[in-house]
Amino acid sequence: MRLALYQPDIAGNVGTIMRLCACMGVPLDIVMPCGFPLSDRDLKRAAMDYGGQADVTLHRNDADFLAMVEQHRLRLVLMTVRGSAPMPTHRFAPDDIILMGSEGAGVPDHLHDRADIRLRIPMREGFRSLNIAVAAGIALG
């Protein structure tokens, strides 16, 4: 299983997710560009000393990312507030790559449409979304 971030905006979230992936032994894919420089000190502070132990692959753009998904025959699982299926009903598989959209904009429609599965984390009525790092932890857990 893999986790992917689409054009993330917040360095601290990416650092936290890098730490999560390092601790769980899950490769992390980041679709560029990011909304911050990869040398950002918030990224390093959130990743702590786990950042260097994370298996991170950077993709220049979504076309490169999708080519990798196709090449490895991965099932693209999008976590989205527009998901049609609640996450607890889904059975994850070893060839899944869980895609998280950017904090501000999610993913563009062509990626939303390309996803094999679109999941949502059930929440109380009136709440829009969770922090991306929290949602990533729930999905990987």
VENLINBEL-V630421 format. One record per residue. N is the residue number from 1. BURIAL is 1 if it has 9 or more other ideal C-beta (glycine too) atoms within 8 Angstrom, else 0. D_LAST is the distance of its C-alpha to the last C-alpha in whole Angstrom. Layout:
n=N burial=BURIAL d_last=D_LAST
n=N burial=BURIAL d_last=D_LAST
//
This chain:
n=1 burial=1 d_last=12
n=2 burial=1 d_last=13
n=3 burial=1 d_last=12
n=4 burial=1 d_last=15
n=5 burial=1 d_last=17
n=6 burial=1 d_last=20
n=7 burial=1 d_last=23
n=8 burial=1 d_last=21
n=9 burial=1 d_last=23
n=10 burial=1 d_last=22
n=11 burial=1 d_last=22
n=12 burial=1 d_last=20
n=13 burial=1 d_last=17
n=14 burial=1 d_last=17
n=15 burial=1 d_last=18
n=16 burial=1 d_last=15
n=17 burial=1 d_last=13
n=18 burial=1 d_last=15
n=19 burial=1 d_last=14
n=20 burial=1 d_last=10
n=21 burial=1 d_last=11
n=22 burial=1 d_last=14
n=23 burial=0 d_last=12
n=24 burial=0 d_last=9
n=25 burial=0 d_last=12
n=26 burial=1 d_last=11
n=27 burial=1 d_last=14
n=28 burial=1 d_last=15
n=29 burial=1 d_last=18
n=30 burial=1 d_last=20
n=31 burial=1 d_last=22
n=32 burial=1 d_last=25
n=33 burial=0 d_last=27
n=34 burial=1 d_last=25
n=35 burial=1 d_last=27
n=36 burial=1 d_last=27
n=37 burial=0 d_last=29
n=38 burial=0 d_last=26
n=39 burial=0 d_last=28
n=40 burial=1 d_last=27
n=41 burial=0 d_last=27
n=42 burial=1 d_last=25
n=43 burial=1 d_last=22
n=44 burial=1 d_last=23
n=45 burial=1 d_last=23
n=46 burial=1 d_last=20
n=47 burial=1 d_last=19
n=48 burial=0 d_last=21
n=49 burial=0 d_last=22
n=50 burial=1 d_last=18
n=51 burial=1 d_last=20
n=52 burial=0 d_last=22
n=53 burial=0 d_last=19
n=54 burial=1 d_last=17
n=55 burial=0 d_last=18
n=56 burial=1 d_last=19
n=57 burial=1 d_last=21
n=58 burial=0 d_last=23
n=59 burial=1 d_last=25
n=60 burial=0 d_last=28
n=61 burial=0 d_last=27
n=62 burial=1 d_last=26
n=63 burial=0 d_last=28
n=64 burial=1 d_last=27
n=65 burial=1 d_last=24
n=66 burial=1 d_last=24
n=67 burial=0 d_last=27
n=68 burial=1 d_last=24
n=69 burial=1 d_last=22
n=70 burial=0 d_last=25
n=71 burial=0 d_last=26
n=72 burial=0 d_last=23
n=73 burial=0 d_last=23
n=74 burial=1 d_last=19
n=75 burial=1 d_last=18
n=76 burial=1 d_last=17
n=77 burial=1 d_last=15
n=78 burial=1 d_last=16
n=79 burial=1 d_last=14
n=80 burial=1 d_last=17
n=81 burial=0 d_last=19
n=82 burial=0 d_last=21
n=83 burial=1 d_last=19
n=84 burial=0 d_last=20
n=85 burial=1 d_last=17
n=86 burial=1 d_last=15
n=87 burial=1 d_last=11
n=88 burial=0 d_last=11
n=89 burial=0 d_last=14
n=90 burial=1 d_last=13
n=91 burial=0 d_last=12
n=92 burial=0 d_last=11
n=93 burial=0 d_last=13
n=94 burial=0 d_last=13
n=95 burial=1 d_last=16
n=96 burial=1 d_last=14
n=97 burial=1 d_last=14
n=98 burial=1 d_last=12
n=99 burial=1 d_last=15
n=100 burial=1 d_last=15
n=101 burial=1 d_last=18
n=102 burial=1 d_last=20
n=103 burial=0 d_last=20
n=104 burial=0 d_last=24
n=105 burial=0 d_last=24
n=106 burial=1 d_last=21
n=107 burial=1 d_last=22
n=108 burial=0 d_last=26
n=109 burial=0 d_last=27
n=110 burial=0 d_last=27
n=111 burial=1 d_last=24
n=112 burial=1 d_last=23
n=113 burial=0 d_last=25
n=114 burial=0 d_last=24
n=115 burial=1 d_last=21
n=116 burial=0 d_last=20
n=117 burial=1 d_last=18
n=118 burial=1 d_last=17
n=119 burial=1 d_last=15
n=120 burial=1 d_last=15
n=121 burial=1 d_last=12
n=122 burial=0 d_last=15
n=123 burial=0 d_last=17
n=124 burial=0 d_last=20
n=125 burial=0 d_last=23
n=126 burial=0 d_last=25
n=127 burial=0 d_last=22
n=128 burial=0 d_last=21
n=129 burial=0 d_last=18
n=130 burial=0 d_last=15
n=131 burial=0 d_last=15
n=132 burial=1 d_last=14
n=133 burial=1 d_last=12
n=134 burial=0 d_last=10
n=135 burial=1 d_last=10
n=136 burial=1 d_last=8
n=137 burial=1 d_last=6
n=138 burial=1 d_last=5
n=139 burial=1 d_last=5
n=140 burial=1 d_last=4
n=141 burial=0 d_last=0
//
